[in-house]
Amino acid sequence: MNNTEPFFIGQRFYKTYPRELAVWCNKNNAKITRVSDDLVIVEPKTEHVSAYTNEELKELRKQAYEKEIDGLHSEKLRKTVLNEWTEEDEAKYVQQVIELSNKIHEMYPYHQTNK
């Protein structure tokens, strides 16, 4: 019996991946994350930020903003159009955006470059 793993954390696929990868990820507490056109196998809680370039981290941040913050923007827009947006809503919205932005920056910190 061959003990070599068919996949590994950090492995990249271009645009698509084999079906058996999803099963492997479930068994190995991993997930598939899109970075530009690539699909990358990562560990959910430790996404090996050091393995990404700053450009890839920028893309991951963009995806996180879309996932975490776009819903807040939509809710604000809807309530504003209906003239239901209050000062209280605004204060809560600003605080949530700040907290989520800080969380995203902590999750995907850029590498320091020497200038």
Jmol script that loads the backbone (N, CA, C; Angstrom):
load data "model"
ATOM      1  N   MET A   1       0.848  -1.180   0.000  1.00  0.00           N
ATOM      2  CA  MET A   1       0.000   0.000   0.000  1.00  0.00           C
ATOM      3  C   MET A   1       0.888   1.235   0.000  1.00  0.00           C
ATOM      4  N   ASN A   2       0.560   2.204  -0.839  1.00  0.00           N
ATOM      5  CA  ASN A   2       1.321   3.424  -0.964  1.00  0.00           C
ATOM      6  C   ASN A   2       0.812   4.440   0.058  1.00  0.00           C
ATOM      7  N   ASN A   3       1.693   4.927   0.956  1.00  0.00           N
ATOM      8  CA  ASN A   3       1.296   5.870   1.997  1.00  0.00           C
ATOM      9  C   ASN A   3       1.448   7.323   1.584  1.00  0.00           C
ATOM     10  N   THR A   4       1.843   7.587   0.380  1.00  0.00           N
ATOM     11  CA  THR A   4       2.004   8.978  -0.029  1.00  0.00           C
ATOM     12  C   THR A   4       0.638   9.628  -0.221  1.00  0.00           C
ATOM     13  N   GLU A   5       0.539  10.855   0.242  1.00  0.00           N
ATOM     14  CA  GLU A   5      -0.710  11.612   0.116  1.00  0.00           C
ATOM     15  C   GLU A   5      -0.841  12.129  -1.316  1.00  0.00           C
ATOM     16  N   PRO A   6      -2.039  12.096  -1.874  1.00  0.00           N
ATOM     17  CA  PRO A   6      -2.218  12.583  -3.238  1.00  0.00           C
ATOM     18  C   PRO A   6      -2.213  14.113  -3.326  1.00  0.00           C
ATOM     19  N   PHE A   7      -2.481  14.788  -2.186  1.00  0.00           N
ATOM     20  CA  PHE A   7      -2.555  16.239  -2.169  1.00  0.00           C
ATOM     21  C   PHE A   7      -1.800  16.765  -0.962  1.00  0.00           C
ATOM     22  N   PHE A   8      -1.525  18.067  -0.926  1.00  0.00           N
ATOM     23  CA  PHE A   8      -0.824  18.649   0.208  1.00  0.00           C
ATOM     24  C   PHE A   8      -1.217  20.120   0.370  1.00  0.00           C
ATOM     25  N   ILE A   9      -1.089  20.626   1.598  1.00  0.00           N
ATOM     26  CA  ILE A   9      -1.373  22.023   1.902  1.00  0.00           C
ATOM     27  C   ILE A   9      -0.435  22.893   1.065  1.00  0.00           C
ATOM     28  N   GLY A  10      -1.013  23.893   0.419  1.00  0.00           N
ATOM     29  CA  GLY A  10      -0.223  24.786  -0.419  1.00  0.00           C
ATOM     30  C   GLY A  10      -0.241  24.402  -1.890  1.00  0.00           C
ATOM     31  N   GLN A  11      -0.723  23.198  -2.182  1.00  0.00           N
ATOM     32  CA  GLN A  11      -0.780  22.749  -3.577  1.00  0.00           C
ATOM     33  C   GLN A  11      -1.750  23.631  -4.355  1.00  0.00           C
ATOM     34  N   ARG A  12      -1.387  23.925  -5.603  1.00  0.00           N
ATOM     35  CA  ARG A  12      -2.191  24.819  -6.434  1.00  0.00           C
ATOM     36  C   ARG A  12      -2.725  24.087  -7.657  1.00  0.00           C
ATOM     37  N   PHE A  13      -3.926  24.508  -8.057  1.00  0.00           N
ATOM     38  CA  PHE A  13      -4.551  23.992  -9.267  1.00  0.00           C
ATOM     39  C   PHE A  13      -4.992  25.192 -10.088  1.00  0.00           C
ATOM     40  N   TYR A  14      -4.928  25.085 -11.385  1.00  0.00           N
ATOM     41  CA  TYR A  14      -5.315  26.181 -12.250  1.00  0.00           C
ATOM     42  C   TYR A  14      -6.775  26.032 -12.652  1.00  0.00           C
ATOM     43  N   LYS A  15      -7.619  26.912 -12.146  1.00  0.00           N
ATOM     44  CA  LYS A  15      -9.052  27.035 -12.443  1.00  0.00           C
ATOM     45  C   LYS A  15      -9.933  25.872 -12.003  1.00  0.00           C
ATOM     46  N   THR A  16      -9.481  24.625 -12.119  1.00  0.00           N
ATOM     47  CA  THR A  16     -10.291  23.482 -11.688  1.00  0.00           C
ATOM     48  C   THR A  16      -9.430  22.544 -10.853  1.00  0.00           C
ATOM     49  N   TYR A  17     -10.081  21.610 -10.194  1.00  0.00           N
ATOM     50  CA  TYR A  17      -9.365  20.616  -9.388  1.00  0.00           C
ATOM     51  C   TYR A  17     -10.082  19.279  -9.496  1.00  0.00           C
ATOM     52  N   PRO A  18      -9.366  18.184  -9.205  1.00  0.00           N
ATOM     53  CA  PRO A  18      -9.993  16.859  -9.295  1.00  0.00           C
ATOM     54  C   PRO A  18     -11.089  16.683  -8.236  1.00  0.00           C
ATOM     55  N   ARG A  19     -12.105  15.937  -8.567  1.00  0.00           N
ATOM     56  CA  ARG A  19     -13.229  15.706  -7.646  1.00  0.00           C
ATOM     57  C   ARG A  19     -12.789  15.126  -6.308  1.00  0.00           C
ATOM     58  N   GLU A  20     -11.815  14.246  -6.345  1.00  0.00           N
ATOM     59  CA  GLU A  20     -11.397  13.592  -5.098  1.00  0.00           C
ATOM     60  C   GLU A  20     -10.712  14.555  -4.124  1.00  0.00           C
ATOM     61  N   LEU A  21     -10.351  15.744  -4.592  1.00  0.00           N
ATOM     62  CA  LEU A  21      -9.731  16.725  -3.708  1.00  0.00           C
ATOM     63  C   LEU A  21     -10.701  17.153  -2.599  1.00  0.00           C
ATOM     64  N   ALA A  22     -11.961  17.325  -2.904  1.00  0.00           N
ATOM     65  CA  ALA A  22     -12.945  17.728  -1.895  1.00  0.00           C
ATOM     66  C   ALA A  22     -13.028  16.701  -0.770  1.00  0.00           C
ATOM     67  N   VAL A  23     -13.015  15.435  -1.108  1.00  0.00           N
ATOM     68  CA  VAL A  23     -13.042  14.370  -0.100  1.00  0.00           C
ATOM     69  C   VAL A  23     -11.784  14.428   0.745  1.00  0.00           C
ATOM     70  N   TRP A  24     -10.633  14.593   0.074  1.00  0.00           N
ATOM     71  CA  TRP A  24      -9.348  14.683   0.785  1.00  0.00           C
ATOM     72  C   TRP A  24      -9.358  15.864   1.748  1.00  0.00           C
ATOM     73  N   CYS A  25      -9.856  17.018   1.303  1.00  0.00           N
ATOM     74  CA  CYS A  25      -9.903  18.205   2.161  1.00  0.00           C
ATOM     75  C   CYS A  25     -10.767  17.955   3.396  1.00  0.00           C
ATOM     76  N   ASN A  26     -11.921  17.329   3.216  1.00  0.00           N
ATOM     77  CA  ASN A  26     -12.788  17.023   4.355  1.00  0.00           C
ATOM     78  C   ASN A  26     -12.088  16.119   5.360  1.00  0.00           C
ATOM     79  N   LYS A  27     -11.371  15.124   4.885  1.00  0.00           N
ATOM     80  CA  LYS A  27     -10.680  14.182   5.773  1.00  0.00           C
ATOM     81  C   LYS A  27      -9.479  14.816   6.464  1.00  0.00           C
ATOM     82  N   ASN A  28      -8.896  15.855   5.860  1.00  0.00           N
ATOM     83  CA  ASN A  28      -7.661  16.448   6.370  1.00  0.00           C
ATOM     84  C   ASN A  28      -7.836  17.866   6.908  1.00  0.00           C
ATOM     85  N   ASN A  29      -9.078  18.228   7.224  1.00  0.00           N
ATOM     86  CA  ASN A  29      -9.373  19.551   7.766  1.00  0.00           C
ATOM     87  C   ASN A  29      -8.714  20.658   6.944  1.00  0.00           C
ATOM     88  N   ALA A  30      -8.911  20.605   5.648  1.00  0.00           N
ATOM     89  CA  ALA A  30      -8.364  21.605   4.745  1.00  0.00           C
ATOM     90  C   ALA A  30      -9.510  22.190   3.922  1.00  0.00           C
ATOM     91  N   LYS A  31      -9.209  23.252   3.204  1.00  0.00           N
ATOM     92  CA  LYS A  31     -10.210  23.820   2.309  1.00  0.00           C
ATOM     93  C   LYS A  31      -9.515  24.334   1.058  1.00  0.00           C
ATOM     94  N   ILE A  32     -10.328  24.658   0.071  1.00  0.00           N
ATOM     95  CA  ILE A  32      -9.816  25.151  -1.208  1.00  0.00           C
ATOM     96  C   ILE A  32     -10.146  26.634  -1.282  1.00  0.00           C
ATOM     97  N   THR A  33      -9.136  27.462  -1.505  1.00  0.00           N
ATOM     98  CA  THR A  33      -9.317  28.903  -1.592  1.00  0.00           C
ATOM     99  C   THR A  33      -8.892  29.378  -2.967  1.00  0.00           C
ATOM    100  N   ARG A  34      -9.691  30.268  -3.561  1.00  0.00           N
ATOM    101  CA  ARG A  34      -9.345  30.832  -4.870  1.00  0.00           C
ATOM    102  C   ARG A  34      -8.407  32.011  -4.683  1.00  0.00           C
ATOM    103  N   VAL A  35      -7.306  32.008  -5.418  1.00  0.00           N
ATOM    104  CA  VAL A  35      -6.375  33.124  -5.469  1.00  0.00           C
ATOM    105  C   VAL A  35      -6.160  33.413  -6.946  1.00  0.00           C
ATOM    106  N   SER A  36      -6.770  34.497  -7.426  1.00  0.00           N
ATOM    107  CA  SER A  36      -6.777  34.818  -8.860  1.00  0.00           C
ATOM    108  C   SER A  36      -7.368  33.637  -9.615  1.00  0.00           C
ATOM    109  N   ASP A  37      -6.638  33.081 -10.580  1.00  0.00           N
ATOM    110  CA  ASP A  37      -7.145  31.930 -11.336  1.00  0.00           C
ATOM    111  C   ASP A  37      -6.778  30.595 -10.687  1.00  0.00           C
ATOM    112  N   ASP A  38      -5.958  30.639  -9.641  1.00  0.00           N
ATOM    113  CA  ASP A  38      -5.518  29.415  -8.984  1.00  0.00           C
ATOM    114  C   ASP A  38      -6.470  29.020  -7.861  1.00  0.00           C
ATOM    115  N   LEU A  39      -6.528  27.738  -7.602  1.00  0.00           N
ATOM    116  CA  LEU A  39      -7.208  27.194  -6.434  1.00  0.00           C
ATOM    117  C   LEU A  39      -6.111  26.600  -5.565  1.00  0.00           C
ATOM    118  N   VAL A  40      -6.082  26.969  -4.288  1.00  0.00           N
ATOM    119  CA  VAL A  40      -5.006  26.576  -3.388  1.00  0.00           C
ATOM    120  C   VAL A  40      -5.587  25.813  -2.208  1.00  0.00           C
ATOM    121  N   ILE A  41      -4.929  24.714  -1.824  1.00  0.00           N
ATOM    122  CA  ILE A  41      -5.341  23.957  -0.640  1.00  0.00           C
ATOM    123  C   ILE A  41      -4.739  24.644   0.585  1.00  0.00           C
ATOM    124  N   VAL A  42      -5.601  24.982   1.562  1.00  0.00           N
ATOM    125  CA  VAL A  42      -5.131  25.651   2.777  1.00  0.00           C
ATOM    126  C   VAL A  42      -5.763  25.007   4.001  1.00  0.00           C
ATOM    127  N   GLU A  43      -5.130  25.246   5.148  1.00  0.00           N
ATOM    128  CA  GLU A  43      -5.715  24.859   6.417  1.00  0.00           C
ATOM    129  C   GLU A  43      -6.577  26.034   6.861  1.00  0.00           C
ATOM    130  N   PRO A  44      -7.838  25.815   7.193  1.00  0.00           N
ATOM    131  CA  PRO A  44      -8.738  26.917   7.489  1.00  0.00           C
ATOM    132  C   PRO A  44      -8.249  27.892   8.561  1.00  0.00           C
ATOM    133  N   LYS A  45      -7.658  27.397   9.625  1.00  0.00           N
ATOM    134  CA  LYS A  45      -7.289  28.297  10.718  1.00  0.00           C
ATOM    135  C   LYS A  45      -5.877  28.861  10.577  1.00  0.00           C
ATOM    136  N   THR A  46      -5.070  28.251   9.763  1.00  0.00           N
ATOM    137  CA  THR A  46      -3.700  28.727   9.575  1.00  0.00           C
ATOM    138  C   THR A  46      -3.400  28.713   8.094  1.00  0.00           C
ATOM    139  N   GLU A  47      -3.908  29.668   7.383  1.00  0.00           N
ATOM    140  CA  GLU A  47      -3.830  29.656   5.931  1.00  0.00           C
ATOM    141  C   GLU A  47      -2.441  29.946   5.381  1.00  0.00           C
ATOM    142  N   HIS A  48      -1.401  29.694   6.162  1.00  0.00           N
ATOM    143  CA  HIS A  48      -0.020  29.841   5.701  1.00  0.00           C
ATOM    144  C   HIS A  48       0.175  31.112   4.890  1.00  0.00           C
ATOM    145  N   VAL A  49      -0.093  32.243   5.528  1.00  0.00           N
ATOM    146  CA  VAL A  49       0.001  33.531   4.863  1.00  0.00           C
ATOM    147  C   VAL A  49       1.382  33.718   4.252  1.00  0.00           C
ATOM    148  N   SER A  50       2.393  33.168   4.878  1.00  0.00           N
ATOM    149  CA  SER A  50       3.756  33.339   4.354  1.00  0.00           C
ATOM    150  C   SER A  50       3.927  32.705   2.981  1.00  0.00           C
ATOM    151  N   ALA A  51       3.046  31.786   2.604  1.00  0.00           N
ATOM    152  CA  ALA A  51       3.163  31.126   1.301  1.00  0.00           C
ATOM    153  C   ALA A  51       2.624  31.990   0.166  1.00  0.00           C
ATOM    154  N   TYR A  52       1.931  33.075   0.495  1.00  0.00           N
ATOM    155  CA  TYR A  52       1.336  33.928  -0.518  1.00  0.00           C
ATOM    156  C   TYR A  52       2.207  35.145  -0.804  1.00  0.00           C
ATOM    157  N   THR A  53       2.136  35.630  -2.030  1.00  0.00           N
ATOM    158  CA  THR A  53       2.780  36.898  -2.361  1.00  0.00           C
ATOM    159  C   THR A  53       1.853  38.022  -1.907  1.00  0.00           C
ATOM    160  N   ASN A  54       2.367  39.243  -1.843  1.00  0.00           N
ATOM    161  CA  ASN A  54       1.519  40.377  -1.470  1.00  0.00           C
ATOM    162  C   ASN A  54       0.367  40.554  -2.451  1.00  0.00           C
ATOM    163  N   GLU A  55       0.618  40.271  -3.724  1.00  0.00           N
ATOM    164  CA  GLU A  55      -0.451  40.381  -4.720  1.00  0.00           C
ATOM    165  C   GLU A  55      -1.553  39.357  -4.435  1.00  0.00           C
ATOM    166  N   GLU A  56      -1.166  38.140  -4.047  1.00  0.00           N
ATOM    167  CA  GLU A  56      -2.150  37.113  -3.696  1.00  0.00           C
ATOM    168  C   GLU A  56      -2.884  37.485  -2.404  1.00  0.00           C
ATOM    169  N   LEU A  57      -2.152  38.048  -1.442  1.00  0.00           N
ATOM    170  CA  LEU A  57      -2.790  38.493  -0.203  1.00  0.00           C
ATOM    171  C   LEU A  57      -3.808  39.598  -0.490  1.00  0.00           C
ATOM    172  N   LYS A  58      -3.483  40.466  -1.432  1.00  0.00           N
ATOM    173  CA  LYS A  58      -4.412  41.519  -1.835  1.00  0.00           C
ATOM    174  C   LYS A  58      -5.707  40.908  -2.370  1.00  0.00           C
ATOM    175  N   GLU A  59      -5.577  39.863  -3.184  1.00  0.00           N
ATOM    176  CA  GLU A  59      -6.751  39.176  -3.737  1.00  0.00           C
ATOM    177  C   GLU A  59      -7.551  38.481  -2.621  1.00  0.00           C
ATOM    178  N   LEU A  60      -6.862  37.853  -1.672  1.00  0.00           N
ATOM    179  CA  LEU A  60      -7.551  37.202  -0.551  1.00  0.00           C
ATOM    180  C   LEU A  60      -8.295  38.235   0.297  1.00  0.00           C
ATOM    181  N   ARG A  61      -7.663  39.379   0.513  1.00  0.00           N
ATOM    182  CA  ARG A  61      -8.337  40.450   1.249  1.00  0.00           C
ATOM    183  C   ARG A  61      -9.592  40.910   0.506  1.00  0.00           C
ATOM    184  N   LYS A  62      -9.468  41.076  -0.802  1.00  0.00           N
ATOM    185  CA  LYS A  62     -10.615  41.509  -1.611  1.00  0.00           C
ATOM    186  C   LYS A  62     -11.767  40.524  -1.460  1.00  0.00           C
ATOM    187  N   GLN A  63     -11.454  39.226  -1.546  1.00  0.00           N
ATOM    188  CA  GLN A  63     -12.490  38.203  -1.400  1.00  0.00           C
ATOM    189  C   GLN A  63     -13.116  38.248  -0.007  1.00  0.00           C
ATOM    190  N   ALA A  64     -12.290  38.461   1.005  1.00  0.00           N
ATOM    191  CA  ALA A  64     -12.801  38.526   2.375  1.00  0.00           C
ATOM    192  C   ALA A  64     -13.696  39.744   2.555  1.00  0.00           C
ATOM    193  N   TYR A  65     -13.290  40.883   1.981  1.00  0.00           N
ATOM    194  CA  TYR A  65     -14.146  42.077   2.046  1.00  0.00           C
ATOM    195  C   TYR A  65     -15.491  41.798   1.395  1.00  0.00           C
ATOM    196  N   GLU A  66     -15.463  41.175   0.215  1.00  0.00           N
ATOM    197  CA  GLU A  66     -16.718  40.874  -0.479  1.00  0.00           C
ATOM    198  C   GLU A  66     -17.603  39.976   0.368  1.00  0.00           C
ATOM    199  N   LYS A  67     -16.997  38.986   0.979  1.00  0.00           N
ATOM    200  CA  LYS A  67     -17.763  38.025   1.780  1.00  0.00           C
ATOM    201  C   LYS A  67     -18.281  38.661   3.076  1.00  0.00           C
ATOM    202  N   GLU A  68     -17.424  39.411   3.753  1.00  0.00           N
ATOM    203  CA  GLU A  68     -17.752  39.906   5.091  1.00  0.00           C
ATOM    204  C   GLU A  68     -18.478  41.254   5.103  1.00  0.00           C
ATOM    205  N   ILE A  69     -18.184  42.121   4.139  1.00  0.00           N
ATOM    206  CA  ILE A  69     -18.658  43.503   4.238  1.00  0.00           C
ATOM    207  C   ILE A  69     -19.724  43.856   3.212  1.00  0.00           C
ATOM    208  N   ASP A  70     -19.747  43.195   2.070  1.00  0.00           N
ATOM    209  CA  ASP A  70     -20.723  43.559   1.040  1.00  0.00           C
ATOM    210  C   ASP A  70     -22.166  43.478   1.533  1.00  0.00           C
ATOM    211  N   GLY A  71     -22.462  42.516   2.390  1.00  0.00           N
ATOM    212  CA  GLY A  71     -23.810  42.404   2.944  1.00  0.00           C
ATOM    213  C   GLY A  71     -24.196  43.630   3.765  1.00  0.00           C
ATOM    214  N   LEU A  72     -23.230  44.169   4.503  1.00  0.00           N
ATOM    215  CA  LEU A  72     -23.488  45.387   5.276  1.00  0.00           C
ATOM    216  C   LEU A  72     -23.805  46.559   4.351  1.00  0.00           C
ATOM    217  N   HIS A  73     -23.026  46.665   3.256  1.00  0.00           N
ATOM    218  CA  HIS A  73     -23.265  47.743   2.290  1.00  0.00           C
ATOM    219  C   HIS A  73     -24.654  47.615   1.660  1.00  0.00           C
ATOM    220  N   SER A  74     -25.036  46.403   1.329  1.00  0.00           N
ATOM    221  CA  SER A  74     -26.355  46.180   0.719  1.00  0.00           C
ATOM    222  C   SER A  74     -27.474  46.573   1.669  1.00  0.00           C
ATOM    223  N   GLU A  75     -27.323  46.200   2.926  1.00  0.00           N
ATOM    224  CA  GLU A  75     -28.340  46.546   3.928  1.00  0.00           C
ATOM    225  C   GLU A  75     -28.444  48.060   4.089  1.00  0.00           C
ATOM    226  N   LYS A  76     -27.289  48.736   4.124  1.00  0.00           N
ATOM    227  CA  LYS A  76     -27.292  50.196   4.242  1.00  0.00           C
ATOM    228  C   LYS A  76     -27.990  50.832   3.036  1.00  0.00           C
ATOM    229  N   LEU A  77     -27.662  50.355   1.854  1.00  0.00           N
ATOM    230  CA  LEU A  77     -28.268  50.900   0.638  1.00  0.00           C
ATOM    231  C   LEU A  77     -29.779  50.696   0.632  1.00  0.00           C
ATOM    232  N   ARG A  78     -30.205  49.487   0.991  1.00  0.00           N
ATOM    233  CA  ARG A  78     -31.645  49.184   1.011  1.00  0.00           C
ATOM    234  C   ARG A  78     -32.384  50.099   1.981  1.00  0.00           C
ATOM    235  N   LYS A  79     -31.858  50.214   3.203  1.00  0.00           N
ATOM    236  CA  LYS A  79     -32.522  51.048   4.207  1.00  0.00           C
ATOM    237  C   LYS A  79     -32.471  52.535   3.837  1.00  0.00           C
ATOM    238  N   THR A  80     -31.384  52.947   3.191  1.00  0.00           N
ATOM    239  CA  THR A  80     -31.278  54.343   2.767  1.00  0.00           C
ATOM    240  C   THR A  80     -32.324  54.665   1.714  1.00  0.00           C
ATOM    241  N   VAL A  81     -32.471  53.781   0.733  1.00  0.00           N
ATOM    242  CA  VAL A  81     -33.469  53.977  -0.324  1.00  0.00           C
ATOM    243  C   VAL A  81     -34.875  54.044   0.268  1.00  0.00           C
ATOM    244  N   LEU A  82     -35.132  53.231   1.276  1.00  0.00           N
ATOM    245  CA  LEU A  82     -36.445  53.211   1.921  1.00  0.00           C
ATOM    246  C   LEU A  82     -36.589  54.290   2.994  1.00  0.00           C
ATOM    247  N   ASN A  83     -35.546  55.116   3.117  1.00  0.00           N
ATOM    248  CA  ASN A  83     -35.515  56.184   4.112  1.00  0.00           C
ATOM    249  C   ASN A  83     -35.682  55.646   5.538  1.00  0.00           C
ATOM    250  N   GLU A  84     -35.070  54.486   5.796  1.00  0.00           N
ATOM    251  CA  GLU A  84     -35.140  53.843   7.106  1.00  0.00           C
ATOM    252  C   GLU A  84     -33.796  53.827   7.816  1.00  0.00           C
ATOM    253  N   TRP A  85     -32.769  54.368   7.189  1.00  0.00           N
ATOM    254  CA  TRP A  85     -31.413  54.347   7.762  1.00  0.00           C
ATOM    255  C   TRP A  85     -31.323  55.426   8.842  1.00  0.00           C
ATOM    256  N   THR A  86     -30.930  55.036  10.041  1.00  0.00           N
ATOM    257  CA  THR A  86     -30.880  55.971  11.167  1.00  0.00           C
ATOM    258  C   THR A  86     -29.428  56.273  11.548  1.00  0.00           C
ATOM    259  N   GLU A  87     -29.258  57.263  12.395  1.00  0.00           N
ATOM    260  CA  GLU A  87     -27.922  57.579  12.916  1.00  0.00           C
ATOM    261  C   GLU A  87     -27.383  56.394  13.715  1.00  0.00           C
ATOM    262  N   GLU A  88     -28.267  55.722  14.419  1.00  0.00           N
ATOM    263  CA  GLU A  88     -27.887  54.531  15.182  1.00  0.00           C
ATOM    264  C   GLU A  88     -27.369  53.437  14.235  1.00  0.00           C
ATOM    265  N   ASP A  89     -28.074  53.245  13.120  1.00  0.00           N
ATOM    266  CA  ASP A  89     -27.644  52.275  12.110  1.00  0.00           C
ATOM    267  C   ASP A  89     -26.257  52.649  11.579  1.00  0.00           C
ATOM    268  N   GLU A  90     -26.056  53.940  11.324  1.00  0.00           N
ATOM    269  CA  GLU A  90     -24.768  54.409  10.784  1.00  0.00           C
ATOM    270  C   GLU A  90     -23.623  54.122  11.753  1.00  0.00           C
ATOM    271  N   ALA A  91     -23.844  54.420  13.022  1.00  0.00           N
ATOM    272  CA  ALA A  91     -22.809  54.183  14.030  1.00  0.00           C
ATOM    273  C   ALA A  91     -22.461  52.690  14.120  1.00  0.00           C
ATOM    274  N   LYS A  92     -23.490  51.850  14.122  1.00  0.00           N
ATOM    275  CA  LYS A  92     -23.284  50.405  14.172  1.00  0.00           C
ATOM    276  C   LYS A  92     -22.569  49.923  12.915  1.00  0.00           C
ATOM    277  N   TYR A  93     -22.972  50.434  11.771  1.00  0.00           N
ATOM    278  CA  TYR A  93     -22.366  50.072  10.480  1.00  0.00           C
ATOM    279  C   TYR A  93     -20.880  50.418  10.457  1.00  0.00           C
ATOM    280  N   VAL A  94     -20.554  51.645  10.840  1.00  0.00           N
ATOM    281  CA  VAL A  94     -19.150  52.083  10.839  1.00  0.00           C
ATOM    282  C   VAL A  94     -18.325  51.196  11.760  1.00  0.00           C
ATOM    283  N   GLN A  95     -18.843  50.895  12.945  1.00  0.00           N
ATOM    284  CA  GLN A  95     -18.113  50.049  13.895  1.00  0.00           C
ATOM    285  C   GLN A  95     -17.893  48.646  13.328  1.00  0.00           C
ATOM    286  N   GLN A  96     -18.922  48.083  12.696  1.00  0.00           N
ATOM    287  CA  GLN A  96     -18.792  46.747  12.113  1.00  0.00           C
ATOM    288  C   GLN A  96     -17.770  46.730  10.976  1.00  0.00           C
ATOM    289  N   VAL A  97     -17.788  47.755  10.130  1.00  0.00           N
ATOM    290  CA  VAL A  97     -16.836  47.812   9.017  1.00  0.00           C
ATOM    291  C   VAL A  97     -15.411  47.921   9.557  1.00  0.00           C
ATOM    292  N   ILE A  98     -15.207  48.734  10.575  1.00  0.00           N
ATOM    293  CA  ILE A  98     -13.874  48.875  11.177  1.00  0.00           C
ATOM    294  C   ILE A  98     -13.418  47.539  11.757  1.00  0.00           C
ATOM    295  N   GLU A  99     -14.287  46.882  12.525  1.00  0.00           N
ATOM    296  CA  GLU A  99     -13.922  45.601  13.147  1.00  0.00           C
ATOM    297  C   GLU A  99     -13.620  44.534  12.098  1.00  0.00           C
ATOM    298  N   LEU A 100     -14.459  44.434  11.070  1.00  0.00           N
ATOM    299  CA  LEU A 100     -14.233  43.436  10.027  1.00  0.00           C
ATOM    300  C   LEU A 100     -12.978  43.749   9.216  1.00  0.00           C
ATOM    301  N   SER A 101     -12.735  45.017   8.940  1.00  0.00           N
ATOM    302  CA  SER A 101     -11.519  45.399   8.217  1.00  0.00           C
ATOM    303  C   SER A 101     -10.280  45.024   9.013  1.00  0.00           C
ATOM    304  N   ASN A 102     -10.295  45.301  10.309  1.00  0.00           N
ATOM    305  CA  ASN A 102      -9.159  44.936  11.160  1.00  0.00           C
ATOM    306  C   ASN A 102      -8.949  43.423  11.178  1.00  0.00           C
ATOM    307  N   LYS A 103     -10.044  42.673  11.256  1.00  0.00           N
ATOM    308  CA  LYS A 103      -9.966  41.206  11.243  1.00  0.00           C
ATOM    309  C   LYS A 103      -9.336  40.710   9.940  1.00  0.00           C
ATOM    310  N   ILE A 104      -9.759  41.283   8.821  1.00  0.00           N
ATOM    311  CA  ILE A 104      -9.230  40.872   7.516  1.00  0.00           C
ATOM    312  C   ILE A 104      -7.748  41.215   7.419  1.00  0.00           C
ATOM    313  N   HIS A 105      -7.362  42.384   7.900  1.00  0.00           N
ATOM    314  CA  HIS A 105      -5.945  42.775   7.863  1.00  0.00           C
ATOM    315  C   HIS A 105      -5.096  41.854   8.726  1.00  0.00           C
ATOM    316  N   GLU A 106      -5.639  41.399   9.849  1.00  0.00           N
ATOM    317  CA  GLU A 106      -4.916  40.460  10.708  1.00  0.00           C
ATOM    318  C   GLU A 106      -4.807  39.082  10.057  1.00  0.00           C
ATOM    319  N   MET A 107      -5.878  38.666   9.369  1.00  0.00           N
ATOM    320  CA  MET A 107      -5.875  37.352   8.718  1.00  0.00           C
ATOM    321  C   MET A 107      -4.904  37.301   7.545  1.00  0.00           C
ATOM    322  N   TYR A 108      -4.782  38.410   6.817  1.00  0.00           N
ATOM    323  CA  TYR A 108      -3.970  38.453   5.605  1.00  0.00           C
ATOM    324  C   TYR A 108      -3.001  39.632   5.637  1.00  0.00           C
ATOM    325  N   PRO A 109      -2.028  39.600   6.555  1.00  0.00           N
ATOM    326  CA  PRO A 109      -1.081  40.723   6.632  1.00  0.00           C
ATOM    327  C   PRO A 109      -0.113  40.692   5.451  1.00  0.00           C
ATOM    328  N   TYR A 110       0.162  41.879   4.939  1.00  0.00           N
ATOM    329  CA  TYR A 110       1.141  41.987   3.851  1.00  0.00           C
ATOM    330  C   TYR A 110       2.545  41.743   4.398  1.00  0.00           C
ATOM    331  N   HIS A 111       3.408  41.212   3.555  1.00  0.00           N
ATOM    332  CA  HIS A 111       4.808  41.031   3.919  1.00  0.00           C
ATOM    333  C   HIS A 111       5.495  42.387   3.861  1.00  0.00           C
ATOM    334  N   GLN A 112       6.386  42.630   4.795  1.00  0.00           N
ATOM    335  CA  GLN A 112       7.149  43.880   4.795  1.00  0.00           C
ATOM    336  C   GLN A 112       8.176  43.821   3.683  1.00  0.00           C
ATOM    337  N   THR A 113       8.266  44.897   2.929  1.00  0.00           N
ATOM    338  CA  THR A 113       9.275  44.966   1.875  1.00  0.00           C
ATOM    339  C   THR A 113      10.307  46.017   2.243  1.00  0.00           C
ATOM    340  N   ASN A 114      11.551  45.732   1.942  1.00  0.00           N
ATOM    341  CA  ASN A 114      12.626  46.680   2.212  1.00  0.00           C
ATOM    342  C   ASN A 114      12.735  47.647   1.039  1.00  0.00           C
ATOM    343  N   LYS A 115      12.705  48.917   1.373  1.00  0.00           N
ATOM    344  CA  LYS A 115      12.793  49.931   0.317  1.00  0.00           C
ATOM    345  C   LYS A 115      14.087  50.681   0.416  1.00  0.00           C
TER     346      LYS A 115
END
end "model"
wireframe off; spacefill off
backbone 0.3
color backbone group
